[in-house]
Amino acid sequence: MKIVILGAGQVGSSVAENLVSEANDITIVDTNPGRLKKLQDRFDLRTVNGNAAHPAILEQAGARDADMLLAVTQSDETNMVACKLGATMFNIPTKIARIRSADYLSHPEIFAPENFAVDLSICPEQVITDYVAKLLEFPEALQVLEFADGKVSLVAVRAFHGGPLVGHEVQYLRQHMPQTETRVAAIFRQDSPIIPEGKTVVEAGDEVFFIAATENIRGVMRELRRMDKPVKRVMIGGGGNIGRRLAKAIENKYEVKIVEFNKAGADRLAAELNKTLVLTGDVTDEELLESDNVGDMDVYCALTNDDENNIMSSLLAKRMGARKVIALINRGSYVNLVQAGQIDIAISPAQATIGTLLAHVRRGDCVAVHSLRRGAAEALELVAHGDLKSSRVVGRRIEEIDLPKGATIGAVVRRHERPGAKGDGKPVYDDKVIIAHHDTVIETDDHVIVFVVNKRMISKIEKLFQVDVGFI
């Protein structure tokens, strides 16, 4: 696939890194020649230095025969103009824009084909807000990801000494919970993946990924580890785009405090938020954190734009007694360094956002992609099409499917029409969640959740779910 990426910042660079390794033809555009040189030194891609909203620059980048335009510069206006040019001048089939302004996002008609022609708008700040809000809902989890319109969840937890599953075989979970269907999709032990079998023994410190119907998640988590107390008190460090969005999203569920360095910014937050206590100060100020009782917090979220400040304030909060700390960290090397240390969860904005983009790049009918373990692994929701003759998966038991080593099918979501039920004159469907076993047969139109421990397998998974040319 020929892809033009506009913007070589954190999101653009991360997308380029993910896609260039998958045999895509990538060209990246940016006004900063230093950024472009670093990317060109590391990866096999083309770079163009210039303004992404200029037709001549888009022409130079190969927009004339591009399959996709990813406009992820820091400017919403540049991204929208580039998409419009991509549609009218270059006839690019798929145009995706990063949009940060809530005002633009609240008027979706702006993105219609007759206006700015944006096929998909992505707001990284909102993606991260939703991600953190889900972690507050499940404080025991390292990651909580949803598939099939929220009907299936994939959750990562860390097994601990004395935990219910530690020292037991994976098959013990099914024996212990005969009424609840779940599957351990993968285990990471000291950063090495293990594809679990029934006799695989869970050890303390293992990162365990399990999949289940969303309604059963809490019950399964109770078996995997001792449940933490529910979150009641949250402190947010940083009142920027993400901190403000998160406070607004959670202030009716929890007791929320937010710390903002800028006095004018704090005043705006106080006017905009209803129940959140807004404090002015430096998130790395130990005296401020102590006076505002950070030690009593169930969760402290460091969400400023500065990685070092986020790391430092998270470490201070943890040392002062905060039960769980979450830090937003842009630099990938920092994320790997601090994750699983005193900082409970380190979130990479680029990795949290990239799944939405990858779902539109993957070949085959891909509904959702989630990046796991800081980009090392992936979970995909793919739709099976065709029949026994034209498809490599439809009509076959899972044990008969030629999955590459390290890939597992965790669940299948099957849609059934509810007999006699009509909604606005249209059929009403029920979605059935089927936790995958070796003898589960894949049917056409099934949504299949695939867990991949190594991203080099992605192309093989895509080919498996592509229908042969002869199928109509």
N, C-alpha and C positions, 0 to 999 in steps of 0.2 A: 504494500500500500504506500502511495506517495503522500506524505504528510508535511504540511508547512506549519511550523510552530512560531507564533509571534510572541516574543518575550523570553529572555533567558534568565529570569529570576529563579527563585526557589521552585515554583510550580513548573515553569517551562523546562528548566534543567532536569528536574526529576522525571517529567514525562519523556523527555528526549532519552534519558538514560534507560528508562524502561522499554521504550519502543525500538531503539536502535539495535538492541540485542535480539530482536525478533524479526530480523530480515526486512524491516521497513526502510523505505527511502526517506530520510529525514533532512529537512532544511530548517534552520532556526534563524530568526531575524531579531536583532536588538540594536539599540543605539549605542551600547557600551562595547567597544571593541575588545576590552580586556576580558569581559565575560565570555565573549565568543571564542577568543583564543584558547581559554581554558577548556571549553567544551570540545573544540576541534582537536586539542592535544590529547584528550581522553577518549574521544569516541569517533567512529567512522560516520561523520555527517557533514553536510554543507552548512556554511554560515553566510549571512548577508548582513552588512552593517548599514542601518538606516531606519527611517521612520516607518513603522508597520502600517500606517494609514495612507501611505503614498502609493498610488498605482504603479509607478515605475519600480519601486522596491518590491512590491508583490510580484510584478512581472519577472524581476530578476531572481526572485526566490522560487520561481517555477509554478506560480499559481495557475497558469494556463492549463496545465494537465495534472493538477493536484486532486487527490481523492478526498482530502480532508483539510480543513483549516482550523487550527487551535489558536484562538486569540486570547492569550493569557498575560498580556502586559499589565502594568500597574494602573493603567488608565482605562476606565469603563468606556469612555468616548472613543478612544483609539480602537478598542476591541470591537465596538459596534460598527464604526465606520469601515473597519477592515472586513467585517462579515458582509456588509452591504456591497462593498466593492467586489468581494469574492463571489457574490451572487450575480450582480449585474454585469460585471466586466469579464469575469473568468469562469462563470458557471460551475463553481465548485459544489459538488453534491452535498457535503456535510460541513456545517459551519458551527463551531462551538466557541462561546465567549465567556470569559471570566467577568462577572458583574458583581461589584461590591456594594453599590448604592442601593439601600432599601427602597428608595423612591422609584428607581427604575424597576426593581423587582416587583413592586406592588402594582405595576402597570404592564402586565404581560403582553398587551397588544402592541407595545413598542417593538417586540421581537418578531412580529408577524412577517411573512414573506414580502408583503407590500411595503413594509416599513424598513427595519434594519436587517431582516432576513437572518435572524439568529435561530438555528435549529434547536440548540440546547444552551441554556444559560446556567453557569455554575458559580455559586458563591462560596468560596473556601471558608470564609468566616462562619457561615451558617452550617456548613458540613461539620466543622470542628465543634461548634456550639452543640449540635445534636449529639455528636460523639461523646462529649464530656457529660451532657445531661443523662445519657444512657449509663455511663459509668457511675454516676451518682445514684442511679436507681438500683444498680447491682454493685455495691461497693466491694464485693469479694472478687470481682472479675478484673482481668487485665484488658480484655477486649470483649465487646458485645456487638455482634453484627447481625443484621436482619436480612432475610431473603423472602421472596414470594409475598410481597406486600405485607411483611411483618409476621407471616404465619410460621416461619421457621427461623430459629436463632442459632448462631454459632458463637460459643462462648469459650474464652480462654481463662483458666484459673491456674494458680500455682499450688501444687500439692505441698503440704507442710507436715512436719513431724507430728505424729499423733492423729493425723487426719483420718477420716473414715475409710478412704480408699488406699492409703499408703500401706504398702506391704501385701496388698491383695492383687489377684489377677483381674484383668479388665472384665472378664466374664462374670466376676463377682457382682458387678453393678447390675447386670440383668437379673441375676438370681435374687439380689437384695431388693430390687424394685420391679417385680414381675408385672405390675399394672402400668408401668411407664416405659414407653419406648424411647431409647436414646442410643447414641453411638459415639464412641470415642474415635474421632476422625484422625487424630495424630497426637504424638507426644514429642516434645522437644526436651532432650536431656543434655545439659551443658552445651546448648546451641546446636546439637546434632539431632536430626529428625529420626523418629522411630515410627514405623507404620505398625500400629498395634494389632496383635492377634488376641484371641481369647485368653491365652496363657501369659501374655505380657504383664509383668508385675510393675505397678506404679511405685516410684520411689520419691522420697521427699525432695523437693526442689524442682520436680518435673513441671514443665509447662504443658498442661493438658487441654487440648481442644476437643470439645464435645458438641454434638448437634442434637437438637430436639425440637419438637413443636414449642413455639414460644410460650404457650400456656403451661408447659411442664418444666420450664427452665429453673424456676426456684426450687422445685422438688429435687431435681437432679443436682443442683449446686449444693443442696444440703448434704447429699451423699458424698460429694467430692471434697468438701471442706466445711469446717465449722462456720456457720453463718455469722457474719459480723452484725453488730447492732445496726438498725436502719439509720440512715443519714438524717440528721436534724439540723446541724449547724454547718454552714459553708462560708469560707472566706475566699474572696477572689482578689488576687494581686494584679492590678492593672485594669484601668477602665477604658481601654481602647475599644476597637470594633468588636473583638471577641468577648472581652470581659463584660461590656455593656449588654451584648446580645444574651450572654449566659445569665446574667443577673435578671434580665427581663423575663427570660424563659422559666427560671426556677424560683423567683421570689414568692410565688404563691404556694410553693410546696415546702420550702425550707426557710430557716432563719438565715438571712444572707447579709454579709458585710462585704464592701468592696473598697479597696485602697487605690486611690489615683494620685499621682505625683503632681499633676498640673491643677492649680486652683480653679482656673476657668473651666477645665474639663470636669472637675469634681462638681462644680456648680451646675453644669449641664446635666450630669448624671442625676443629681439630687432632684432636679426639676422633672426629669423623664421617668425615674423609677418611683414606684409607689410605696413598697414595703422595705426596700433595701436600705441599710444604714451605709451612707457614703462617708468615707474618711479621706482626709488629705494627708499625703506623706509618701515616704520612700519605702518600697516593699522590702528593701534590704536593711532597714533601720530596726535593729534588734529591740530598742526601747519602745518603738511604736508597736511592733508586733506583740510585745509582752503586755503593754498597757491595753491593747485591744483584745487580749485573751486568746491569742492564736492557739495556745495550748489546749483550749477547750473545744477547738473545732474538730468536727468529724472528718471534714475534707478541706484541705487548702489547695487552691488552684492558682498557679503562677502563670499568668496569661499576658505579660507585657510583651513588647516587641524586642526585648533584649534578652538573648539566651543566657548570658552570664548572670543577669539580675534574677531571672527565673530559677536558675540552678541554685544560686546563693540563698534566695528567699525561701525556696522549698526546703533546703537543708536546715536553715534556721528554724522554720516552722516545725519540721520533724523533730529536731533536737529539743524544741520547747514544748513538745507534747501533742502536736496535731496527729490524729490517728492515721490519716492517709494523706499523701501529698501527690499532686499531679502537676507536671511542668510542661509547658509548651516550648519545644526546642526546634529551631530551624535547621541547625547544622547537623547533618547525618552522623558525623563522627561523634558529636556530643551525645546524641540519642543513644548510640550503642554503648557509650562509656558509662552513662549514669543509670540506664535501665536495670532494674533488679538490684540496685544498691539501696542506699537510704531513700532515694526517690522511688516511690512505688510505681508510678507510670510516667513515662516520658512520651509525649505526643509529637510526632513530626507532622506539621501542617501539610507538607507536600504528599506524604504517604497516606494521610487521612483523606485527601482530596482526589488522589489519582485514580481510585477505583471507579469513580463516576466517569472519568474520561476513558479509561480502558474498556469499559463496557461497550463503547461506541467504536473501538478500534478492533476488538477481537473479531475474528472470522467466525461464521456460524451465527446462529440466533442467540446472542448473549444478552441477558437481561440485566445482570448485575455482576460486578467484580469488586472484591474487597482485598486490599493489600494487608498481609499479615506479617508479624514479626519484623517490622521495619523494612518491609519490601522483599524479604527473603522467600516468602511463601504467598500463595494466593488461594482464594476461594471464589468459585465462579458459579453463577446460576445460568444454565444453558437449557434451551428448549429443544427437545427431540422432535425431529420431523421425518416424514417418509414412512416406509414400511420395511418388512423383512428383506426385500430385494434391494432397495435403494439406500438403506441406512445401515450403519455399522453398529447401532445401538438398539433401535426399535425392534421389538419382538424377541429380544434376547435377555436371558438371565444375566445378572451382573457378573457372575463367575465366568460367563462366556465372552464378555466384552474384553477386547484387547487393550486394557488400560496400561499405560506405561508404569514402570515400577516407581512407587512414591506417590501415586495418585489414587485417591479413594473416592467412591461415591457415598456421600453421607446420608442423603435424603432425597426423596422424590415427592413432588407436589402434583397431585392429579385432580383435574377439574371434572366435576360431574354436574350435569344439568338436573336441577331439582324438578321432579315430575309435577306438572300442573301449575308450577309457580311462574308468575310473570311480573316483571317490574317495568312499568312504562311500556307494556306490550312486548318486552324482550324477555328471553329466557333468564332464569335466575340460576346461578351456579354455586355449588359448594366445593370448596377446595379441601382435599383430603391429604394430610401429611403422612407419608409412608417412610419410616426409618429404614434405610436400605440394609438388606441382608443378601447373602450370596445367591439366593434363589429368587430375589425380586426381579420381575420382568418389566422392562421399560416399554411404555406404550407411546404412541405418537401424541404430541402436544404436552407430554410430561415436562415439568420443570425439574431439572436434575441439578442437585447441588454437589459440585465436585471440589474436593480439597487437594491442592497440589503443593507438595513440600519443596519443590525445586522449580523455579520459573522456566527453566530450560525445557520443561515438558509441555509448556503451554501450546506450542504449535501442534504437537501430537494430539492433544485433547481437542483442539479446534477441528482438526481433520476428522477425528472420530464422529463429531456431531454435524459435519457437513453432509448434505444429501448429494448422491451421485447425480450427474448431469441429466441422466435419463429420467429422473423423477419429475413428474408434473403435478 
